[in-house]
């Protein structure tokens, strides 16, 4: 570890149990799993995220069938991710003030409760669209506090040189759950109904709760007790705006999710209106996208120690934009499945690489706030993009919405590639 790192990072590195260096390509691909705490959290998060994807698929299908409106489907997606725009900055300050593990535990209990409430409403046939909207907002609010705590906790569980691998492995568990979750949801949805999907999601939170209870996290330096939440929030913005690399990465993350994520949100519309598929067919479309994402995460994990991560990320973002445009115009189901596979592979690479670069440029004492700003852009782009894409799809067509987004995202990527933007220099975190 570099001697220029802040003392708190050196202390936490000495405090954690350091396993021997990985030997061989396979060991390097999964190097972050050598650490007990990271491994426990990875398993718990994977099981919980599998349940979340079951609910995501079922919820999109329920809303679309209740309303037959792409716009309201976009509204539901906005309400589930929109709270990130409101609360994530506060969540970042809280993550730097309190023990991040406890913040995550409180959030998991709340999200588990909301899933069980929605399952009961659907099971009793009393559910209304506004019930789903309200619970989406409450769940998103809980996630907006646990998100900065979770993403800023990961680098504390591994050595600095394994942080990019930890980010990639986290992407892999998320997208592996995206593969398994829709398959299970497709079976459960067509066999027992949506209530079972929501109920199983509630049960899945037990896994991550148990993992959080078992792990031990290193201490970091105490914050100034006299500083206010607003002062600490300002310090986070000053840190980001004083570093061009962080500022550009934050913008690119926003552009990527604002223009790219509607491909996932509006898969039910593509499946139903273009290809005439039912719930199980939609589940297979989501699964194909997830398989591509898992493949992309594995590739990024295997190459996590490679140089020029920023250049690779921009090239992957351009490739994703081209695939998104092709997906919009495709009327062949096999071709659309192939495109969705490679689109998933590209976008997870973009997300993992951008997130790794931000983590490496940030100190532990600022990580909660910096990551909350990054997540505000990254996660905040989703609801805004879903609203715009939903409006365009309702006003014109889903083809127009996705094609417009693909073209605009390609322009953004080309501009930064043409400018030869570099992100990999001066990544030592400032104190």
VOGU-3710 file (C-alpha; in Angstrom, 3 decimals, decimal comma):
1> xxxxxxxxxx> 0,000/0,000/0,000  1,288/3,450/-0,935  2,790/5,487/1,883  0,853/8,509/0,625  -2,482/7,023/1,721  -4,275/8,670/4,658  -3,388/7,218/8,057  -6,929/5,969/8,615  -6,657/3,791/5,492  -3,347/2,375/6,689
11> xxxxxxxxxx> -4,901/1,639/10,087  -7,948/-0,129/8,694  -5,743/-2,147/6,338  -3,677/-3,370/9,296  -6,849/-4,107/11,268  -8,390/-6,446/8,684  -7,215/-10,008/8,240  -5,226/-10,087/5,033  -5,245/-13,416/3,167  -2,281/-14,453/1,011
21> xxxxxxxxxx> -2,022/-12,955/-2,502  -4,069/-14,781/-5,174  -2,198/-17,206/-7,426  -3,383/-17,888/-10,973  -5,951/-16,267/-13,273  -8,973/-17,864/-11,578  -7,855/-16,766/-8,122  -7,283/-13,205/-9,367  -10,767/-13,139/-10,906  -12,337/-13,875/-7,507
31> xxxxxxxxxx> -9,647/-12,262/-5,354  -12,063/-10,164/-3,253  -13,839/-13,330/-2,068  -10,675/-14,292/-0,147  -11,767/-11,864/2,582  -14,224/-13,385/5,089  -16,288/-10,232/5,697  -16,604/-9,443/2,008  -17,529/-13,054/1,258  -20,297/-13,104/3,885
41> xxxxxxxxxx> -21,718/-9,804/2,666  -21,493/-10,955/-0,963  -23,510/-14,120/-0,270  -26,139/-12,287/1,783  -26,474/-9,519/-0,794  -26,765/-12,054/-3,619  -29,631/-13,931/-1,977  -31,428/-10,701/-1,089  -30,924/-9,200/-4,553  -32,340/-12,373/-6,117
51> xxxxxxxxxx> -35,530/-11,731/-4,178  -35,502/-8,076/-5,200  -35,312/-9,022/-8,884  -38,225/-11,411/-8,403  -40,270/-8,509/-7,072  -39,021/-6,128/-9,777  -40,154/-8,432/-12,556  -43,499/-9,205/-10,914  -44,163/-5,567/-10,051  -43,547/-4,350/-13,585
61> xxxxxxxxxx> -45,877/-7,012/-14,926  -48,599/-6,209/-12,362  -48,471/-2,449/-13,023  -48,555/-2,920/-16,791  -51,504/-5,307/-16,607  -53,425/-3,106/-14,148  -52,946/0,094/-16,153  -51,846/-0,919/-19,686  -49,796/2,298/-19,593  -46,058/2,577/-20,339
71> xxxxxxxxxx> -46,167/6,018/-18,720  -47,426/4,643/-15,390  -44,826/1,893/-15,591  -42,246/4,669/-15,850  -43,899/6,484/-12,931  -43,555/3,377/-10,751  -39,884/3,087/-11,715  -39,460/6,792/-10,928  -41,006/6,404/-7,482  -38,799/3,413/-6,650
81> xxxxxxxxxx> -35,558/5,164/-7,582  -36,587/8,837/-7,281  -35,991/9,059/-3,503  -32,301/8,820/-4,354  -32,648/12,380/-5,669  -34,056/13,551/-2,335  -32,313/11,561/0,375  -29,030/10,157/-0,951  -26,963/13,220/0,030  -28,249/12,947/3,591
91> xxxxxxxxxx> -27,561/9,219/3,403  -23,947/9,954/2,473  -23,446/12,221/5,490  -25,086/9,648/7,766  -22,791/6,946/6,322  -19,749/9,038/7,280  -21,128/9,747/10,771  -22,583/6,413/11,918  -21,549/2,783/11,648  -22,403/1,804/8,087
101> xxxxxxxxxx> -23,355/-1,747/9,044  -26,104/-0,513/11,391  -27,514/1,829/8,741  -27,784/-1,085/6,337  -29,480/-3,292/8,941  -32,192/-0,707/9,594  -32,800/-0,350/5,853  -33,100/-4,119/5,328  -35,727/-4,435/8,065  -37,793/-1,648/6,485
111> xxxxxxxxxx> -37,561/-3,063/2,963  -38,525/-6,519/4,223  -41,625/-5,057/5,873  -42,683/-3,216/2,705  -42,335/-6,394/0,621  -44,538/-8,368/3,011  -47,175/-5,601/3,048  -47,375/-5,599/-0,756  -47,542/-9,404/-0,817  -50,484/-9,300/1,613
121> xxxxxxxxxx> -52,313/-6,654/-0,436  -51,970/-8,661/-3,649  -52,831/-11,958/-1,936  -56,026/-10,450/-0,496  -56,869/-8,855/-3,885  -57,086/-5,417/-2,293  -54,114/-3,895/-4,073  -54,528/-0,604/-5,927  -52,009/1,118/-8,137  -51,471/3,826/-5,531
131> xxxxxxxxxx> -50,531/1,129/-2,986  -47,747/-0,034/-5,304  -46,628/3,527/-5,966  -46,502/4,366/-2,235  -44,567/1,231/-1,297  -42,180/1,803/-4,210  -41,437/5,267/-2,823  -40,932/3,976/0,727  -38,645/1,180/-0,452  -36,637/3,619/-2,559
141> xxxxxxxxxx> -36,336/5,947/0,445  -34,874/3,156/2,578  -32,445/2,263/-0,212  -31,292/5,869/-0,540  -29,817/5,654/2,975  -28,433/2,122/2,751  -26,942/2,618/-0,736  -24,152/5,064/0,235  -23,460/3,027/3,374  -23,173/-0,225/1,399
151> xxxxxxxxxx> -21,011/1,038/-1,452  -18,686/2,898/0,941  -18,423/-0,196/3,166  -17,032/-2,453/0,420  -13,525/-0,868/0,236  -13,166/-1,303/4,011  -13,472/-5,080/3,647  -10,588/-5,601/1,173  -7,112/-4,217/0,474  -6,840/-1,168/-1,779
161> xxxxxxxxxx> -5,448/-3,136/-4,729  -8,500/-5,438/-4,568  -11,083/-2,615/-4,553  -11,707/-2,786/-8,348  -12,188/-6,545/-8,055  -14,594/-6,069/-5,130  -16,638/-3,604/-7,193  -16,720/-6,034/-10,116  -17,668/-8,943/-7,850  -20,461/-6,834/-6,392
171> xxxxxxxxxx> -21,705/-6,167/-9,918  -21,512/-9,885/-10,594  -23,702/-10,817/-7,628  -26,202/-8,137/-8,610  -26,408/-9,384/-12,179  -26,255/-13,073/-11,292  -29,310/-12,347/-9,159  -30,799/-10,629/-12,212  -30,441/-13,940/-14,070  -31,797/-16,211/-11,354
181> xxxxxxxxxx> -34,434/-13,830/-9,986  -36,419/-13,461/-13,236  -36,293/-17,227/-13,874  -37,732/-17,903/-10,423  -40,174/-15,023/-10,803  -41,359/-16,289/-14,188  -42,111/-19,689/-12,667  -43,715/-18,267/-9,529  -45,673/-15,594/-11,407  -47,183/-17,998/-13,927
191> xxxxxxxxxx> -47,784/-20,773/-11,374  -48,791/-19,103/-8,105  -49,164/-15,396/-8,866  -47,392/-12,138/-8,037  -48,023/-12,321/-4,274  -45,581/-15,232/-3,968  -42,842/-13,183/-5,690  -43,272/-10,342/-3,201  -43,405/-12,745/-0,258  -40,210/-14,521/-1,322
201> xxxxxxxxxx> -38,509/-11,145/-1,665  -39,443/-10,389/1,941  -37,952/-13,698/3,086  -34,751/-13,054/1,097  -33,864/-10,061/3,270  -33,128/-12,461/6,126  -29,941/-13,535/4,311  -28,354/-10,096/4,173  -29,524/-9,294/7,715  -27,730/-12,391/9,024
211> xxxxxxxxxx> -24,596/-11,510/7,012  -24,536/-7,984/8,427  -24,844/-9,356/11,944  -21,867/-11,692/11,408  -19,343/-9,351/9,771  -16,917/-7,088/11,613  -15,987/-3,759/10,068  -12,822/-1,755/10,849  -13,057/1,581/12,613  -12,357/4,806/10,758
221> xxxxxxxxxx> -11,364/8,174/12,177  -14,021/10,022/14,154  -15,650/13,002/12,499  -15,765/16,521/13,860  -18,759/16,431/16,211  -19,234/20,193/15,892  -19,808/20,175/12,128  -23,400/20,221/10,913  -24,934/17,908/8,334  -25,014/20,827/5,889
231> xxxxxxxxxx> -21,324/21,588/6,464  -20,342/17,985/5,854  -22,519/17,873/2,749  -20,777/20,990/1,433  -17,407/19,383/2,133  -18,439/16,421/0,014  -19,421/18,653/-2,910  -16,194/20,635/-2,567  -14,185/17,403/-2,708  -15,944/16,309/-5,906
241> xxxxxxxxxx> -15,913/19,690/-7,656  -12,255/20,259/-6,837  -11,295/17,115/-8,764  -12,042/17,092/-12,478  -11,843/13,308/-12,678  -14,616/12,842/-10,120  -16,749/15,499/-11,788  -16,516/13,929/-15,256  -17,114/10,421/-13,914  -20,213/11,645/-12,098
251> xxxxxxxxxx> -21,571/13,222/-15,285  -20,890/10,104/-17,354  -22,604/7,930/-14,740  -25,670/10,173/-14,937  -25,702/10,075/-18,742  -25,329/6,304/-18,756  -28,289/5,625/-16,481  -30,504/8,478/-17,739  -30,227/7,271/-21,330  -29,379/3,579/-20,882
261> xxxxxxxxxx> -31,455/2,106/-18,063  -34,877/2,441/-19,796  -33,876/-0,699/-21,723  -34,503/-2,624/-18,479  -37,518/-0,668/-17,224  -39,413/-0,993/-20,490  -38,599/-4,616/-21,250  -42,224/-5,509/-20,312  -43,439/-3,129/-23,026  -41,049/-4,591/-25,626
271> xxxxxxxxxx> -41,985/-8,137/-24,640  -45,725/-7,541/-24,707  -46,318/-4,976/-27,454  -43,604/-5,933/-29,968  -43,189/-9,676/-29,505  -46,531/-10,614/-27,912  -44,866/-12,455/-25,020  -46,450/-13,304/-21,699  -44,876/-13,283/-18,220  -42,522/-16,204/-18,806
281> xxxxxxxxxx> -41,304/-14,808/-22,123  -40,631/-11,451/-20,468  -38,710/-13,280/-17,721  -36,478/-14,897/-20,348  -35,743/-11,509/-21,920  -34,705/-10,188/-18,517  -32,667/-13,328/-17,895  -30,777/-12,957/-21,179  -29,865/-9,375/-20,302  -28,751/-10,590/-16,870
291> xxxxxxxxxx> -26,590/-13,355/-18,344  -24,774/-10,745/-20,405  -24,297/-8,644/-17,278  -22,811/-11,574/-15,362  -20,440/-12,260/-18,250  -19,388/-8,620/-18,298  -18,814/-8,616/-14,547  -16,622/-11,724/-14,787  -14,541/-10,144/-17,557  -14,080/-6,942/-15,544
301> xxxxxxxxxx> -13,201/-8,940/-12,405  -10,588/-10,940/-14,326  -9,020/-7,742/-15,687  -9,526/-5,590/-12,570  -5,790/-4,890/-12,254  -5,477/-3,687/-15,860  -4,547/-0,089/-16,702  -6,575/2,485/-18,678  -9,888/1,621/-17,042  -11,366/4,977/-18,087
311> xxxxxxxxxx> -10,629/4,435/-21,774  -12,154/0,964/-21,664  -15,258/2,302/-19,918  -15,850/4,944/-22,590  -15,469/2,399/-25,378  -17,922/0,068/-23,633  -20,372/2,943/-23,204  -20,223/3,658/-26,943  -20,753/-0,032/-27,725  -23,758/-0,134/-25,380
321> xxxxxxxxxx> -25,264/2,938/-27,076  -25,000/1,261/-30,479  -26,568/-1,927/-29,128  -29,400/0,046/-27,537  -30,180/1,684/-30,870  -30,142/-1,701/-32,598  -32,422/-3,165/-29,914  -34,927/-0,372/-30,487  -35,355/-1,227/-34,176  -35,113/-5,023/-33,932
331> xxxxxxxxxx> -38,257/-7,013/-34,757  -36,567/-10,393/-34,524  -36,802/-12,022/-31,091  -33,560/-14,053/-31,447  -31,691/-10,930/-32,578  -33,145/-8,897/-29,703  -32,044/-11,553/-27,230  -28,497/-11,503/-28,631  -28,403/-7,711/-28,506  -29,729/-7,640/-24,929
341> xxxxxxxxxx> -27,020/-10,129/-23,882  -24,202/-7,936/-25,211  -25,895/-4,764/-23,960  -25,940/-6,214/-20,448  -22,295/-7,198/-20,794  -21,277/-3,667/-21,822  -23,290/-1,687/-19,285  -22,087/-3,676/-16,277  -18,519/-3,041/-17,410  -19,210/0,690/-17,612
351> xxxxxxxxxx> -20,810/0,780/-14,165  -18,084/-1,288/-12,503  -15,215/0,687/-14,014  -16,669/4,124/-13,257  -17,466/3,096/-9,690  -13,965/1,649/-9,186  -12,321/4,836/-10,422  -14,418/6,960/-8,047  -13,638/4,665/-5,089  -9,899/4,771/-5,799
361> xxxxxxxxxx> -9,931/8,574/-5,916  -11,710/8,924/-2,553  -10,516/8,642/1,060  -12,423/6,619/3,669  -13,411/9,686/5,681  -15,110/11,230/2,604  -16,297/8,032/0,930  -19,887/8,090/2,166  -20,466/11,639/0,940  -18,580/11,256/-2,339
371> xxxxxxxxxx> -20,343/8,001/-3,162  -23,708/9,552/-2,283  -23,039/12,291/-4,862  -21,938/9,681/-7,396  -25,025/7,593/-6,615  -27,215/10,685/-6,854  -26,038/11,012/-10,435  -25,924/7,288/-11,156  -29,185/6,267/-9,487  -30,857/9,644/-9,972
381> xxxxxxxxxx> -30,495/9,359/-13,727  -32,726/6,278/-13,707  -36,040/7,819/-12,560  -35,607/10,926/-14,694  -34,685/8,839/-17,731  -37,602/6,483/-17,099  -40,048/9,390/-16,960  -38,769/10,857/-20,233  -38,665/7,489/-21,986  -42,141/6,658/-20,660
391> xxxxxxxxxx> -43,519/9,909/-22,051  -41,893/9,370/-25,466  -43,120/5,759/-25,552  -46,660/6,849/-24,672  -46,639/9,774/-27,116  -44,917/8,010/-30,030  -43,549/4,490/-29,475  -41,128/2,441/-27,418  -38,950/2,228/-30,534  -38,647/6,017/-30,677
401> xxxxxxxxxx> -37,836/6,232/-26,950  -35,030/3,663/-26,993  -33,583/4,798/-30,340  -33,429/8,431/-29,195  -31,621/7,406/-26,006  -29,138/5,217/-27,883  -28,202/7,980/-30,310  -27,773/10,593/-27,566  -25,647/8,262/-25,442  -23,437/7,487/-28,435
411> xxxxxxxxxx> -22,859/11,210/-28,963  -21,812/11,654/-25,321  -19,338/8,760/-25,514  -17,872/9,917/-28,832  -17,282/13,436/-27,495  -15,236/12,208/-24,528  -13,374/9,636/-26,599  -12,493/12,318/-29,165  -11,196/14,551/-26,376  -9,000/11,647/-25,169
421> xxxxxxxxxx> -10,331/12,060/-21,645  -8,159/10,297/-19,063  -9,404/9,082/-15,677  -6,595/6,838/-14,508  -4,114/9,542/-13,504  -3,743/11,054/-10,030  -6,055/8,536/-8,371  -4,401/8,669/-4,943  -7,213/9,866/-2,624  -6,896/13,275/-1,064
431> x> -7,183/13,496/2,695
//
